[in-house]
Amino acid sequence: FIQMLRSAKKRDVLQLLRRAPEEMLPFVVEAAVAAQSVASLAALSDFLDFGKEPRSLLEKFLYAAAFSPRPSGELLHLVLDKLDGKQLAPEVWETGIVAVGSVVGKLCQQKLCGLKEVERGVETILGGLRGAKEESAVVVYLLALGNAGLPETIPTLLDYAEEGPAAITAAAISALRRFPARHISSKVKRAMRRIFHEKRKSYEKTCRLAAAEMLLDNEPLPMDVLNILLATDELETETATFLLLKVQNSLRADPHPAGKIMKDIMRHPRINNYNFFSKAGISSSFSGPLTVTQDLLSTFGLDLLFSEGGLLRKSVSDFSLRSRGQWLRAAQVTIEAQGMESMLGENLSEGEEEPELTARMSAVFFDVQLRPVVFFQGYTDLMAKVLLSSGEPTSVVKGNLLLMDHHQVIPLQSGLQVAIKLQGGLGLDISADMDVSIWEQELKTSVNTRGSLAVDFQAELDAPFLQATLRSQTEVETSIHFDTMLRFSGSPVLMCLQLKEEQVPYR
């Protein structure tokens, strides 16, 4: 369909968009974005009215742009024009800003940072960040900077990481963690130390843990690893348990930036003893391989951080791929719940502010941060959603994306030429649900991921006396369901975790 659109005229694409049945329209929009021809982008510009189109269609258009493997300056121009100066639904605006960040980042990877559209995109994000009044808007702009991955924005992210309230600090550190190790300078590490060791002010524990992970994951100094380990003596039980498990993971993971240093530190009897590592918390951190071949290592990681009262504070499930020195975060889903303790009459830790009752989710797919999803914010919102719940899970992202798009002509020694085309498309459907039952005192979360990948490879030799074509098509389908259930009616809190991976057909 994409190949057909690339050779179509503007009026034909426009006619397709206008006449497509309602259920087929999102597919046509996604394909027109993936085609990225002058005609298809001009047709989209005429067709999409951000004031009238349904929210779901606009989000599909923006996510298709965000995931585009090789976006053009014209595509960024189209996205910016559609967002400029319009009254948009909050969800569309948030998706638009994170999409701008992603397209800017990919254009810069193609050495196209000098384009005026890229400069306009960066100014849209930075200008919006400077003028943002609401915390939720600041968070979205910071996540967009993480998608863009521009080294010159690191000082801005550091300012927000150190000075902001908990949600802003967490978003800024999350954005900083997206940068490769070569950009994590001594200045960044000093800021992370100040946050973890609370040198200037007190920070929420998830922010301190994120700062510690940042130090451990980026060529850590032995001093940092040692100080983080020694600090667990002063931390609350659950936070200390989580951090010690995180450090032990670095010993097992291969290769891990802190692995060699950890082995050296473990020779220290003050550290490597039962008393030090026997924290009695229920928080956990685990990572291990799913698939290991000569070319590919795919891993699954699961972090569970509990509050001192035994309620799930944060869960992170992570699927990563390593191949030939390259690392890709295929999927990372983070679910956070805070403020539940006070609702159940538990006491807060000394000096800790009472957080607002909130549950939210954030996801990264193929290195693109999606807009955060808030399940509920505040007690009134929770009660409304408990009473009016439709039972339907919240859709995080659903659609068809072009992941690979490569065309190359290779001259052979004989003087002939081979044309190679490679395209890869992904159909993705991710939904998440959080269900809180006040009466039964249960908390359930579920993340469902369904995907199908199709790769089309063609090599063509075309000469006056000979024609030869080699073609290969590959299809994979997979489905992963991750459920957690907490029952906090008694003590200790009961918890059930379930990860289901359905059989993978591979053709």
Secondary structure, 3 states (H helix, E strand, C coil): CHHHHHCCCHHHHHHHHHHCCCCCHHHHHHHHHHHCCHHHHHHHHHHCCCCCCCHHHHHHHHHHHHHCCCCCHHHHHHHHHHHCCCCCCHHHHHHHHHHHHHHHHHHHHCCCCCCHHHHHHHHHHHHHHHHCCCHHHHHHHHHHHHHHCCHHHHHHHHHHHHHCCHHHHHHHHHHHCCCCHHHCCHHHHHHHHHHHCCCCCCCCHHHHHHHHHHHHHCCCCHHHHHHHHHHCCCCCHHHHHHHHHHHHHHHHCCCCCCHHHHHHHCCCCCCCCHHHHCCCCCCEEEEEEEEECCCCEEEEEEEEEECCCCCEEEEEEEEEEEECCEEEEEEEEEEEEECHHHHCCCCCCCCCCCCCCEEEEEEEECCEECCCEEEEECHHHHHHHHHCCCCCCEEEEEEEEEEEEEEEEEECCCCCEEEEEEEEEEEEEEEEEEEEECCCCEEEEEEEEEEEEEEEEEEEEEECCEEEEEEEEEEEEEEEEEEEEEECCCCCCEEEEEEEECCCCEC
